[in-house]
Amino acid sequence: LDRIIEIIRTEDEPKPVMIEEFILTDRQAEAILNMRLRSLRKLEEMELKREQADLTAEREELVKLVESPARQKTRLRKDLEKLRAVYGLDTLLGARRTTISEAAPAREIPLDAMIEKEPVTVILSKRGWIRAQRGHVAADQWAEFKFKEGDELLFAAHAQTTDKLLIAASDGRFFTVGADKLPGGRGFGEPLRLMVDIDPEARIVAMVPASAEGRLLLASSSGHGFVAQMGEVVAETRKGRNVVNLKPNAALAIVRPILASDDSVAVVGENRKLVVFPLAEVPVMARGQGVMLQRYRDGGLADAVSFAFADGLSWAMGGDTGRTRTETDLAPWRVARGAAGRMPPTGFPRNNRFG
């Protein structure tokens, strides 16, 4: 009503404005213009009174509803019946669109599945810098690896980007690094000690790619040792896992993978005594000190290796020739585990190492 009065007062031609704004016919607009203002106000008054009556009736009904639990139950029942009529199981909107069945068993996706599998050569320097070079670089080319001034190669190993690398320290702790996390081979790499918390006084004695079924021969400088499953020495944290318990002044000296065909162990001491005994005499442990592999009066363990007795015991001849020698007649050195042993065959390296 106020808008109509405003149009009549302000517009020179109010009729077309009213028709356009309120979508009126010509006859309706003409009737409004001919109607007295009092009649228009009467229409507005009637509309307000009707709205007031509706609101008053609604208020009275709500007051009765609040004051009467019986009315509330009746109201709820009627509302539920209305909902059931629209959303009941037999209605178009309420009919089930899915079926109920047992959930399928959850399928675990290993993290390795998210890593692209590629061959790499992992390179670790004596100063503890590590990197991964694409492809499997032949062992006879490892001498060409570049390092910072004063540094040189400590270990190199062929692996896949999906592999976990076992890093063994001289204090008996094992650490794990993912091959996919290593820096590329273009530079000198990164310090390994930034990735894992190796004790500053400990030396790195081995780097081995882990395998689920693989085994390791572990031996300390005191001559104690045992066999460990690779899967049981994998560490989940930066602090690593304590695997080998050491006697005072002893250190972890040997970490060597055991081949499936190996059935014997050879141990040589710093006193240049050699013993050979069955691998079955070495216990399999997840952690501990192990058993005595060789007894010493002076010195300690120099090297240990597992091998197939039928194939003989082999060692590197030394120098740059790359030749090896194999001793097949091992009867003089085959003794019970823990014996002192005897001098090795003629031609055994002076450094008391198998290679």
N, C-alpha and C positions, 0 to 999 in steps of 0.2 A: 504493500500500500504506500509506504513512504517513497518507494522508487517511482511509482505511478504519479504521485503528487509532484515529485521533483521533475519528472519529464514534462508534465503539464505546465509547470511554472517556468522552466528554462528553455524548452524547445519551441521554436516558431511553428513547426509542424509536428505536434506530438503524435499524431495518429500513425504515420509510417514507422516512427521509432518504436512505438508500443508493439506494433504488428511484428517487427523484426526481432525485438528483444524477447517478447513473451510468446511468440509463435501464435498469434491470434488471427482470427478471420477479420475481414473488414467490418462485418456486422458486430462482432464482439467488441472491437475497438471503438466503434461508434457508440455502442451501448454504454461502455465505461465512460467515455467522454461526456455523454448526456446524463450520467448518474450523478446525483448529488453527493458531495463529499461526506455528508452524514451517513448516507447509505453504505458507502465504502468502509467507513469506520465501524459500522454495525456488523458488516461481514467479518472484519478482523476480530471484533469482540466475540462473535459467535464461535469462531475457530479456537480462540484462546479458552473459552469456557468449556468447549468440548474436550480439549486437551487436558484441562485441569480435572475434569470429571474422570477421564480415563486414568490419570495418574493417582487420583484419590482412591479410586476403586482398586488399583494395583497395590497401593500402600496398605489398604485395609486387608487385602488378601495376604500380603506378606507378613503383617503383624499377626494375623490368625495362624499362619503357618509356623512362625517362630514360637508362638505360645502353645502350640498343640503338637506333641509327639505323634499322635495318631494321624493328624493331617500330613505330617512330614513323611511318615511311612507310606501313606496313600499316594502322596506326590511322587515319591521315589519309585513306587511300583508302576505308576502310570508312565513316568519318564522311561523306565527300563523297558516297558512294553512297547513304547514308541521306537526305542533304539532296536529292540529285537525285531520289530516289524521291518526295519530298514536294513539292519546288519546281521540278522539271524543266519544260521548255517544254510538255510534253504533259500536265501535271497541272493540276488545277483552280486551285491556288494559284499556280503558276508561269507560266501562260499570259499572254502580253502583252495588256494592256488598252488600249494606245495604239498609234498608228501613228507611224512615223518619216517626216518630210517636211522640206523646206527651210523655214527660218524666213521668215515674212513680213517684208518690208522695214520698218524702223523708221519710224514716222511722227512727225515733229517737230511739236510743238504750240507755236506762238509764245506768248510771255508775254502779248501783247496779247489773246489769246483768253480769258485769265482776268480781263480787265478789262471791266466793263460800259461800253459805248460810250454816252456822253452828250455833248451839246453844252455847251461852257463858253466864257466870255469871260475870257481871262487878262489880268490888270491888273498892270502894273509901274510903280511910282512913281519919281520922280527920285532919291529917297533909297534906292532899292533894295529896297522892300518889295513882295512879290509875293503874289498870291492868284488864285483862280479862282472866278468867279461862274457859277452854273448858267444855261444858256441862252445864246443869242447876242444880246447887247445891241446894239441898233442904234447905229451910229457917232454919230448925232446926239444920243444920250443919254449919251455917254461923259463929257460935262462934268458930269454929275450924280454921278459916282463920288465917294465920300467918302475923305479922307485925313487923316493926322495934321496938326496945325497946322504950317504952313510947308512942307508937302509937296504935290506935285501929280502929275498923270499924266505919265508918260514914254512908255510904249507900252501899247497894248491890242491884242489879237488874238483872232479867233474860232478855236476849236480843238475837238477832241474829247478825251475823257478818255484815249483810247488813243494820242494824239499825243505825240511828243517835241518839246520846245521848244528851238530853237537860240538860245543867248544869246551874242552877239558882244561882245568887249571891245576897247577902243581899242588894246591892245597886240598885237592880232592873234590872240588865243586864242579858241577857241570852247568853249562849255560846253553840256551837255545836261541838261534837267530834264524828268521825266515829268509830264504834265498831271494824271495821277491822284494824284501825290504832293503837289500844291499844297494849301494850306489853303483852306477855304471863303471865300465872299465876305461873310460877315456882319461880320467884323472888318476890321482893316487888313492882315491877312496876316502874313507872316514875312519877315525879311531874307533876300534871295537869297544873300548871302554866307555864310549858315549852311549852305546846301545845296551850294555850289560854292566853290572856292578862287580867287576873283577877286583879282588884285593890288590892294592898297589905292589905288595911284596910277592905276589904269586906270578908264576910264569905260565904261559900258554903251552901246553904239552901236546895237544892234538886238536884236529878239526876234522870231523867225520860227518858226511851226510847220513841222517837217520833213516832207517827203514823199519816198517812195522814188525817184521819177523827177524830183523838183524840182531846179532849178538856181538858183544865186545869182550875182549880179554883185557882185564884191568890188573895192573901190578904196581906196587910201590917200591921205592928204593930199598926198603927193609927186607924185600923178598916175599912179601905177602901178596896174595892176589885172589881174584874170583872172576866168574863169568857174569855179565849183566845183560839183560835184554835191553835193546836200544829204546824201546817204547817206555821202559820204566825209569830211564834217566833223563827223559825230556823234561826241561824246566818250563814252568808257565809264567814265571816272573823274572824281572831284571836281576834279582838277587841270586838266581840260580838254585840248584839243588845239591845238597851235600850227599855224595854217593860213596866216597871212599874215606873210611876212618883211618887216620894215620898215627903211627907211633911217633914219639918225640923225635924231632930232627929228621923225620922221614918225609918224603914227598911222593906224589903220584908221578910215576916215571913212564909207564907203558899204557897206551890205549890203542888197541889194534882190533879191527874187525875180524870176525871169525867166519870163514867160508863154510858153506853147508857140508862140504866134503872133508873138512878138517876133523881129525880124530886124535891128534897128539899135540903136545906143547913142548917147546924147547926153550930153556932158560939159560942164559950165560951171565956170570957174575963179573964184577970188577976185578976179581981175583983170577979171571980167565978160566973158570971151571964151567963145564957144560953138563946139563942134565936134560934127559928126554923122558917124558912119561905120558900116559894116556890123558886126553882131555876130560874124560869122564871122572877123573880124580879131583877135578876143580869144581867146587860147588857153584851153583847158579844163585845169585843173591841180588836183591834190589839195592841194598846198602849194607856196608860193614867194612871190616878190615880184611876179611878173607882168610885163607889158610897159607901156611908156609910153602912156597913153591921150591925154594932152594935155601939151604943152610949155609951161612957164612961165618968164618972166624974173623976175617977182616974184610972191610969194604961192604959193598952191597950189590944190588941187582943192576946189571948194565943193560940187558935187553931180554925180551921174551917175544915169542911168536907162536901161533898155532899153524899146523900144517897137516897134510895127509901123509901118514907114515909110509904108505906104499909108494908114494912119489918121491920120498927122500926129503932131506932138509937142505934148503938152498940159501945162499947168501951172496951179496954183491962182492965182486972181486976188488972194487975200489978203482980210483982213477976215473978217467973219462971214457974208458972202453965200453962201459955199460954191460960187461959180461958178468955172468953169475956162475957159481959152482954148486953142484948138488952132490951131497953125500947120501948114498942109499944104504950103506952098511952102518946102521946106528946101534947095533947090539952093544958095543962097549959103553954107550952113554945112556942106554935105556934102563932106568932105575925107578925106584919108588919116589913119589912126590916128596920133597923135603930133604932129599939127599944132598951131599956136598958136591958130587959130580967129579969129573976129571977133565984134563986138558982137552981142548977141542981138536978136530982134525987138522992136519997140516994144511996151511994156506988160509986158515980162518983169519979174518981182518984183525989188525992190531988194536983197533978202536973198540973191539968186542961188541960190534953191532952186526945184526943180520942184513941190514940194508935200509 
